[in-house]
Every structure is written in structure tokens, then in C-alpha cells.
Amino acid sequence: MRAAGDFLKIFGPAVLVAVGGFVVAYQYVDPAPPDRFVLATASSDGAYHRHGERYREILARHDITVELLQTAGSVENLRLLHEGAAQVAFVQGGTASPADGGELEALASLYFEPLWVFLRDGVQAGRLSELAGHRVAVGPHGSGTRAIAVEVLRANGVDPASPGISDLAGRAAAAALLAGELDAVFLVSGIDAPAVTSLLTAEGVRLISFTRADAYTRRFRHLSSVTLPEGAIDLARDRPARDVTLIAPTANLMARKDIHPALVDLLMAAADEVHGAGGMFASYGQFPSPKYVDLPLSKEAERYFESGPSFLRRVLPFWAATLVERLAVMIVPLVALLFPLIRITPPVYRWRIRSRIYRWYRELLAIDPTVHGDGAEPRLRKGLEDISRIEREVAHVEVPLSYADQLYALRVHIELVRDKLNAALGAQR
């Protein structure tokens, strides 16, 4: 029992110190990732919302609930991010400004979404400057379509506040164009958007080709030049009948800077799955990309682009990898604390056990007649009394089994000193 008590006295404080270090280090561990967040998309018939549904399905595999927030578009999405009403959003390239970088960061660009300008047959306009005075739908306030439409119309000398400018968008704008209620429609979306698809295959509608695309891309750095090849829509009917040059911003994934790093990894993996295959305007693996973004890239996203998902996320479920990564911050301080404890505690324990045995040797040396050289009979008899006392006290000494040999050696040495004392007394008689 006493050996167990010694063990607790030595190792107990070490364990308490280690637990204290664990508690202190835990204060610096990142909180667990939230199990839900809000993703701002756009209208329900837009590409952003469809992609949001794919993201929601993918993150649901990891027990993360994604709440899709339908909005007017990119400008409103930026506002919602700033207000904290959304943590992640799809945002059209060119709509964010450097001032947004104080609270927001880019995760990736996802794909090119061209600016489609469809004209009703009979409208004689080959350039945007010739749309002055026409009925033109540029999308609602707060949308990315309106932001880029206003930008390029103004650059072409067309007043975006003129009476003919309409805020119709999507299918409603396409239907109005086909009904002759509009002369032109601006759409910013992927080629698979319902409004774009319907107008590309409709009779009585034609698509403007941006012959001065290079001028646009030099003037507006968030725009790129892409080509819709001849026959890409319908080879049998040869639609379009010639290559069409378009200008295109990118769809970007943006987030608040306080988003949990683990969610960034999941979002990047989802972006890979949804957009990595490419499409009409992008080759396989071209997106998601760290290029074409308006704001500085998130550090987590930058790491993902450089090395992909971490080793833990490749081999462990999301919750387990997240737990290990959160606790990793504790490893260095704990190792720094435990290493000296591990080095010091066993020697201290050995010293404490051996001290119960070795302390008797000081008295044995004082009694041994061959050491002190005093063979007087009173001293020898006093030594025999002390030997008997020592023997009685040593009989109650408890040590772990691993130290029993040293205890028995002490008892042998006690008998040895007794024999020397008896021999010295016998010699005197």
C-alpha cells in the first residue's frame, strides 16, 4: 500500500501538471465547425441556385446543412455577406470592390458565365452603342447582370437610366423578347440556364458577337473573351451559323473571413466535384481556379489549391479529421511539457524508494567496528542494541517487488555488521 502511495505522490502531481497544461492548451483550440450555414444564390431559375442545390447535396454527406438563400443576385449577395445574413455566396466577377476585402475573401472562381445579348430580329444593332433608345432588359437592381450591363452600356455611350431600360431578367425577359415587348435582353449566365437555352434555339432572335472583345477585356480586367463555336448548339441546324465571341466574367465563390476553415475545405471539394469537369467555355480541370477573383484568396483555399485536401481529410471522416486537426494545436505544448516530466518523474520515484533502504547504511557505517576503529566493549554492546533496533525497523519497510533485492541486501549487511560486532566482543573476552 505504501508503494502505491509513493507512486501517487510522485506521479500524481505530474499527471495534474499535464492535465493543467491540457486545459490551458485547449483554450487555443479552434471551435468545432458549425453544422449549418447560409449560402446566398440568386433567383430560383438561375444557375447560382442550381449549383447551390448541388453544393447542399454534397455537404449533406458530411452532416452539414446548407440553407439556400434566394436573392436578386451578386450585388445583394455581397450586402448579405457583409451583414452576416449569409456566410457564403456566389458572386459575379467584377461586382466586388477592394473595400469588400475587409470582411470578405474569395475561395475560388468557378466558371465563365458569358454576357449574352440577344436581339429581336428587325433590330438593327451590331454594337451596344446602337441600343440607345431601344427597349432593353438588364436585370433587377442588386443583380450581377445589371451591374455588368450598366458598365458596358455606359462605356458605349448608352444611358442606363433611360426610359427604355427594363429590370426584367431570366425567363420573364426571354418571354418578353420573344413576344416583341423588348428589343434586347442582357443575360449573364451559363449556357445551360433555361433563359439562355430557350433564346439560343428560338426563331426570330439573334445573338450579338463582341467583335471588340479584346477592347472590353483590356478595359475591364474582370472580363475574359470566350468563344461559342459554330454549330455548338445544334450541329444539324448549324446553330450558331458562325463562331460567336462573347465577353465573360467568372462566377466566384466568396465567404466571410470568419468562416470556419473546415467548411472551406468542404466547399473547395464541392467546387471540384461540381465545376471540375469543365464545359462549353472551360477545359477539364480549368476550374475551380485561384485566378479571376476580385478579392484576396482565403489562406485555406490557397492551401487547398497548392496541395489539395489534407491527409487526414483523405483518410478520415470529416468529423474525425476535424477533431484531430483541432487538437493538433495542443500537441506541441503538451510534448514540451510531458517530455521533461517523463524524464524527471521516474528518477525521482526511484530515488524516493531507494532512500528508504539507503538511509540505514549511514547508521550501519557508524556502528561497524572495522570502519570507526573503536573496539571498546561499551561501544560494541551499544552497536548490538542499535543493530537489533535497525533490524526491527527494517522489517516494516515496504518497497515494490522490483526493489526487493536491495531490501534483502540491506538485511544481509545488517547481519554482517552484527557478526563483526560479536566477533570483536569475542576477541576481547
GIVENHU-V726709 format. One record per run of one state. SS is the DSSP state (@ for helix, = for strand, . for the rest). FROM is the first residue (numbers start at 1). LEN is the number of residues. If there is no record, write none. Layout:
# GIVENHU-V726709
ss:SS from:FROM len:LEN
ss:SS from:FROM len:LEN
This chain:
# GIVENHU-V726709
ss:. from:1 len:1
ss:@ from:2 len:25
ss:. from:27 len:9
ss:= from:36 len:5
ss:. from:41 len:6
ss:@ from:47 len:14
ss:. from:61 len:4
ss:= from:65 len:5
ss:. from:70 len:4
ss:@ from:74 len:10
ss:. from:84 len:4
ss:= from:88 len:5
ss:. from:93 len:5
ss:@ from:98 len:5
ss:. from:103 len:1
ss:= from:104 len:17
ss:. from:121 len:7
ss:@ from:128 len:4
ss:. from:132 len:4
ss:= from:136 len:2
ss:. from:138 len:6
ss:@ from:144 len:12
ss:. from:156 len:9
ss:= from:165 len:2
ss:. from:167 len:3
ss:@ from:170 len:9
ss:. from:179 len:5
ss:= from:184 len:5
ss:. from:189 len:5
ss:@ from:194 len:7
ss:. from:201 len:4
ss:= from:205 len:3
ss:. from:208 len:5
ss:@ from:213 len:7
ss:. from:220 len:4
ss:= from:224 len:5
ss:. from:229 len:5
ss:= from:234 len:1
ss:. from:235 len:4
ss:= from:239 len:1
ss:. from:240 len:4
ss:= from:244 len:13
ss:. from:257 len:4
ss:@ from:261 len:15
ss:. from:276 len:3
ss:= from:279 len:1
ss:. from:280 len:2
ss:= from:282 len:1
ss:. from:283 len:6
ss:= from:289 len:1
ss:. from:290 len:7
ss:= from:297 len:1
ss:. from:298 len:1
ss:@ from:299 len:9
ss:. from:308 len:3
ss:@ from:311 len:5
ss:. from:316 len:2
ss:@ from:318 len:10
ss:. from:328 len:1
ss:@ from:329 len:39
ss:. from:368 len:1
ss:@ from:369 len:4
ss:. from:373 len:4
ss:@ from:377 len:18
ss:. from:395 len:6
ss:@ from:401 len:28
ss:. from:429 len:1
